[in-house]
Amino acid sequence: MTPAADPLLDVEGLCTRFFTKAGVVKAVQDVSFSVRRGEVLGLVGESGSGKSMTGYSIMGLIDPPGRMVAGRILFDGRELSSLSPEAMRRLRGNRIAMIFQDPMMTLNPVLRIDAQMVETIRAHGRVSHSAALERSREALVKVGIPSPDERLKGYPHQFSGGMRQRVAIAIALLNEPALIIADEPTTALDVTIQGQILFEMQKLSRETGAALIWITHDLSVIAGLADRICVMYAGRIVEEGTTADVLTAPRHPYTRGLLDSVPANTPPRERLRQIPGMTPSLLEIGPGCAFRSRCPRAQDDCEHDPEMRPYGAAGQAIRCFHPLEAP
């Protein structure tokens, strides 16, 4: 299905902070992006770059001492940040679903799998128990779980970690949501099952027009899945563009460093390349480019905050004073 012109999700100037005794953690800073129906957007970056916090902010799952302090989140024309907790609960698991990295954030350890899946379906619509059970069975088959009838009667502790993750993915797909936020959901899965899950997610997006935000640090996964990529560093998006443009002609030095760090991109017998230094503490980030202490192209003007601006191919944008030239 061709993505519609109007965005299903439009995030503008999102800022999420955690007010701790040690100081204010700037987890997400001035993040803006949009996702159209049927489109797959990849959010990539190192651990601690703000990818997951962006997803939690969209879902309204930021707990104290954290809170969204600025920006707006429009989903299908509705401002999510202004909705009541009850209205958000009606959206979660129905129109918007999130697949967590840890499946036990989704699964209740004391309930059988069939009870959890049937409850997820019937919480958002009038469906008979038998119809909900059959839909649950079909969802387990989609994610590659063998003997689904037997597995429906099991408890989470009877499953392996990878099997639990597949159940969590199946639960997210049950109500055919319009938007799915997937937070590294295939990390615990073997390559064969990972490929099957990615295929099913792409198929779902094409056939139903569902938008998908895939959060990951694995560039090899996102290369074959996403239509567009947003690269995050220290709570900000530093580069955005089509998957082909960002991965083949990156313009931000951080994106180039991520690609160079992939083992497959290192010539034989050469030492694995890496980005020097460490990601800065989000407690201590001040003005200026957060990447400047690790950047080989940093100059005096990097002490000031760079703005996101168009650069490179059509639709590509970066947050950098000294971008890389086209190869």
C-alpha positions in Angstrom: 0.0 0.0 0.0 1.3 3.4 -0.9 1.7 5.7 2.1 -0.8 8.5 2.2 0.4 12.1 1.8 -0.8 13.3 5.2 1.2 12.0 8.2 -0.5 9.6 10.6 1.9 10.8 13.4 3.4 14.2 13.6 5.9 14.9 16.4 7.0 18.6 16.8 9.6 19.9 19.2 9.3 17.0 21.7 11.2 17.6 24.9 11.1 15.0 27.8 13.1 15.5 31.0 13.7 13.7 34.2 13.9 15.9 37.3 16.2 14.0 39.7 18.1 14.9 42.8 21.3 14.9 40.8 19.9 17.3 38.3 17.7 17.5 35.1 18.2 14.7 32.6 17.5 16.0 29.1 16.4 12.6 27.7 14.7 14.0 24.6 15.5 17.4 23.2 13.6 19.2 20.4 12.7 16.0 18.5 10.6 16.4 15.4 9.5 13.9 12.8 6.5 12.5 11.0 5.3 9.1 9.9 2.8 8.4 7.1 0.4 5.5 6.9 2.1 2.4 5.6 5.6 3.9 6.2 8.4 2.3 8.2 10.6 4.8 10.1 13.8 3.7 11.7 15.1 5.4 14.9 18.8 4.5 15.3 21.6 5.4 17.6 23.8 4.3 20.5 22.3 3.2 23.8 21.2 6.3 25.7 20.6 8.4 22.6 16.9 8.9 23.5 15.3 6.4 21.1 13.3 4.5 23.6 12.3 7.6 25.6 10.9 9.1 22.4 8.7 6.0 22.0 7.6 6.1 25.6 6.8 9.8 25.3 4.5 9.1 22.3 2.8 6.3 24.2 2.3 8.5 27.3 4.4 6.1 29.4 6.8 8.5 31.1 6.5 8.2 34.8 7.6 10.7 37.5 10.2 12.2 38.0 10.0 12.4 34.2 7.6 14.3 32.1 7.1 15.8 28.6 7.9 19.5 29.0 7.5 20.8 25.5 6.3 20.0 22.0 3.2 18.3 20.6 2.3 14.8 19.4 -0.4 14.6 16.7 -1.8 11.2 16.0 -4.4 11.0 13.3 -5.2 14.7 14.0 -5.5 14.2 17.8 -3.1 15.9 20.3 -2.0 12.9 22.4 -0.4 15.0 25.2 -3.7 16.6 26.0 -5.7 13.4 26.3 -6.9 12.1 29.6 -5.3 8.9 31.0 -8.5 7.0 30.2 -8.5 8.2 26.6 -4.9 7.1 26.2 -5.7 3.7 27.6 -8.3 3.3 24.9 -5.7 4.1 22.3 -2.9 1.9 23.6 -3.1 -1.7 22.4 -5.8 -0.7 19.9 -4.9 2.2 17.6 -1.3 2.4 18.9 0.7 -0.5 20.0 4.2 -0.8 21.5 6.5 -3.8 21.4 9.0 -3.6 24.3 12.5 -4.9 24.3 11.7 -6.9 27.5 8.7 -9.1 26.9 7.9 -9.2 30.6 6.9 -5.6 30.4 3.9 -6.9 28.3 3.2 -10.3 29.8 1.6 -11.0 33.1 3.5 -13.9 34.8 0.4 -15.3 36.6 -2.0 -15.5 33.6 -2.1 -18.0 30.8 -1.2 -16.7 27.4 -4.8 -17.3 26.0 -6.3 -15.2 28.8 -3.9 -12.3 28.1 -4.5 -12.3 24.4 -8.2 -12.7 24.6 -8.4 -9.9 27.1 -6.4 -7.6 24.8 -8.9 -8.2 22.0 -12.1 -7.9 24.0 -10.9 -4.8 25.9 -11.3 -2.8 22.7 -14.3 -4.4 21.0 -17.3 -6.7 21.3 -15.8 -10.0 20.2 -16.9 -13.5 21.3 -14.5 -15.5 23.4 -14.2 -18.1 20.6 -13.5 -15.6 17.9 -10.9 -13.8 20.1 -9.2 -17.2 20.8 -9.0 -18.0 17.1 -7.6 -14.6 16.3 -5.0 -15.2 19.1 -4.1 -18.5 17.6 -3.6 -16.9 14.2 -1.3 -14.3 15.7 0.9 -16.9 17.3 1.2 -18.7 13.9 2.2 -15.4 12.2 5.2 -14.9 14.6 6.4 -18.5 14.1 5.3 -20.1 17.3 4.9 -23.9 16.8 1.9 -25.8 18.4 -0.1 -22.6 19.0 -3.0 -24.4 20.6 -0.7 -25.9 23.2 1.2 -22.6 23.7 -2.0 -20.7 24.3 -2.6 -22.8 27.5 0.9 -22.1 28.8 2.3 -19.5 31.3 5.1 -17.0 30.4 7.6 -18.8 32.7 7.2 -21.9 30.6 8.6 -20.1 27.5 12.1 -19.3 26.5 13.1 -15.6 26.3 12.8 -15.6 22.5 9.4 -17.3 22.7 8.1 -14.8 25.2 9.2 -12.0 22.8 7.3 -13.6 19.9 4.2 -13.7 22.1 4.6 -10.1 23.0 4.9 -9.2 19.3 1.8 -11.3 18.6 -0.2 -9.4 21.3 0.9 -6.0 19.7 -0.5 -7.2 16.3 -3.8 -8.5 17.6 -6.0 -5.4 17.0 -4.2 -4.4 13.8 -3.1 -1.0 15.2 -2.6 2.0 12.9 0.8 2.7 14.5 3.3 0.3 16.0 6.3 1.4 18.0 8.8 -1.5 18.2 11.6 -1.0 20.7 14.3 -3.5 19.5 11.9 -6.4 19.6 14.0 -8.9 17.8 17.2 -8.6 19.9 16.5 -11.9 21.7 15.5 -13.8 18.6 17.6 -16.0 16.4 18.3 -14.9 12.8 15.7 -17.2 11.2 12.9 -16.0 13.4 14.1 -12.4 13.2 13.7 -12.6 9.4 10.2 -14.0 9.7 9.2 -11.3 12.1 10.6 -8.5 9.9 8.8 -10.0 6.9 5.5 -10.1 8.8 5.8 -6.5 10.0 6.6 -5.3 6.5 3.6 -7.3 5.2 1.3 -5.8 7.9 2.4 -2.3 7.0 1.9 -2.8 3.3 -1.5 -4.5 3.6 -3.2 -2.5 6.3 -1.4 0.8 6.0 -0.1 0.6 9.5 2.8 3.0 10.3 5.8 1.5 12.0 8.5 3.1 14.1 11.4 0.6 14.5 13.8 1.5 17.3 17.2 -0.2 17.0 21.0 0.1 17.2 21.4 -2.6 14.5 21.9 -0.9 11.1 21.8 -4.2 9.3 18.2 -4.7 10.4 17.0 -1.3 9.6 18.7 -1.3 6.1 16.2 -3.9 4.8 13.2 -2.7 6.8 12.8 1.1 6.9 11.7 3.6 4.3 13.3 6.5 6.2 15.8 6.8 9.0 16.3 9.3 11.9 19.7 9.1 13.6 19.6 10.1 17.2 22.5 11.3 19.5 22.3 12.6 23.0 18.5 13.1 22.9 18.4 14.8 19.5 17.9 13.8 15.9 21.1 14.6 14.1 20.3 13.3 10.6 17.2 12.3 8.7 16.6 11.0 5.2 15.6 8.0 3.1 17.3 4.7 4.1 19.3 4.6 0.9 20.6 8.2 1.3 21.5 7.9 5.0 23.2 4.5 4.7 25.0 5.1 1.4 25.8 8.8 1.6 25.7 9.9 5.3 26.3 13.6 5.8 26.7 13.8 9.6 30.0 12.6 11.1 28.2 10.6 13.8 26.2 8.6 11.2 29.5 8.0 9.3 31.0 6.7 12.6 28.1 4.3 13.2 28.5 2.8 9.7 32.2 2.5 10.0 31.8 0.7 13.3 29.8 -2.2 11.7 32.2 -5.2 11.5 31.2 -6.0 8.0 32.5 -2.6 6.8 36.0 -3.2 8.2 38.5 -4.6 5.7 40.0 -8.0 6.6 43.0 -7.9 9.0 42.3 -4.3 10.0 41.4 -3.3 13.5 37.7 -2.7 14.1 36.9 1.0 13.7 35.1 2.8 16.5 33.9 6.3 17.5 36.3 7.7 20.0 35.2 8.7 23.5 31.9 8.1 25.2 28.3 9.4 24.9 28.0 12.5 27.1 25.9 12.3 30.3 22.5 13.7 29.6 22.8 15.5 33.0 25.7 17.5 31.8 24.8 18.5 28.3 25.1 22.2 27.8 25.0 24.5 24.8 26.7 23.5 21.6 26.9 20.3 19.5 26.8 17.3 21.9 29.0 15.3 19.5 31.8 17.9 19.2 34.1 16.2 21.7 34.1 13.0 19.6 33.9 14.6 16.2 37.0 14.8 13.8 35.5 17.8 12.1 34.7 19.9 15.1 35.6 23.6 15.0 35.1 26.7 17.2 31.6 27.3 15.9 30.5 23.9 17.2 30.3 25.5 20.7 26.9 26.9 19.4 23.7 24.8 18.9 23.4 23.7 15.3 19.9 23.7 13.8 18.3 21.0 11.8 18.6 22.0 8.1 18.2 20.4 4.7 21.4 19.1 3.2 22.3 16.5 0.6 19.6 14.6 -1.2 15.9 15.7 -1.3 14.3 15.1 2.0 17.7 14.6 3.8 18.5 16.9 6.8 21.3 17.2 9.3 22.1 19.0 12.6 25.8 19.9 11.9 27.9 23.0 11.0 30.5 20.9 9.1 28.8 18.1 7.2 30.4 15.5 5.1 30.5 16.1 1.4 29.0 13.6 -1.1 31.2 10.6 -1.7 
